[in-house]
Amino acid sequence: MERLQKEFKNLKKANDKKQNPTITQNMRELDFKLKAFEKDKVDLNKFLKNELDCYKALDYEDFQKNHEIVKKVRNFKGKIEDTEKKLKDVEDVLNEVERSLTE
């Protein structure tokens, strides 16, 4: 994530010199997607801390609790997959901006 933010700052500086409207629009989209990804990252960490870290090793063997744990883990997995898609979108837009600036 730090690498993407650093690249974003460098591209923003380069775009300030060119002032291309298409690149500026892509930069806004990239900024929005970076913020959305960062929010998802924070939400995932909260979910992990609040929902999954509270279980102990014995809870996994307890038949009264383990189905709840499985549901939460599946939910968490789905959230991770959604976040990975957002990261892929960020990388795609970043690559598009880099291409536009180097043309």
N, C-alpha and C positions, 0 to 999 in steps of 0.2 A: 504494500500500500504506500509506503514511504517513497518507493521508486516512482510510482505513478504520480504522486503529488509533486515530486521534484520535476519530473518530465513535464507535467502540466504547467508549472511555474515557468520553466524554460520556454515552452511553446507560447505561453502568454506573452512573454517578453519579445519573442520573435514576431508574433502577430502584431504587437504594438508598432513595430517598424513598418510592416506591410499594409496594415489596415484593410485587409480583404474581408468584405462582408460575409462571404460564405464561411471563411475560416472563423470569423467572429461568432457566427451562429453555432458552428460546431464546438467552439470553445465554451459557449454557454451551455450547450447540451452536455458536454464533458463535465463541466463544473457541477451541474445538476446531478448527473449520474454518480460522480464521486461522492457527493454529499449523501445521496441515497444509499450508496454502498457503505459508507462510514456509519450511517444510522443503523443499517442492518447488522453491521459488525457489533455495534454496541448492544443491540437487542439480543443477538445470539449469545453474547457473553452474559447478559442479565439472565436469559433463560437457562443457560448452563448453570450459573451460580445459584439461582433461586429454585429451579425445578429439578435439576438432575444431581447436583452436588449434595443434596440433602439426604440421599439414600446411602445406606451402609451395605456392606457385603452380605449381611444376613437378609436384608430386604429382597435381594435378588432370588433367594431361595424360598421366600414366603409366598405361598400361592394366593394369599389375599392381596398382596401388593405387586407381584411381578407383572401382572397384566397391565396395571397402571403404568409401570415403568416402561414396558414395551410400547405402549401408546405414546408416551412422552418422547421416547427415543425416535420413534418413526416420525413424529411431528417435527422434532429437531432436525432429523435428516432431510425432510422436505424443505425446511427453512434454509438449511445449508445449500441445498441444490439451487434454490431460488437466488440466493446470494451469489453463488458461483456464476449463474447466468448473468447477473448484474455486473459482475466483475468482467466477464467476457465482453459484455456490451461496452464497458468503459475502455477496455483494451482495443476494441474495434474502432471506436470513435477516436481514440488517441492515435492509432495508426493512420486513420483517415486525415486527421489534422497534420500529422507529420508529413504525409504524402503531399498534401496541399501546400505546405510551407516550402517543401523542397522543389516544387515544380517551377 
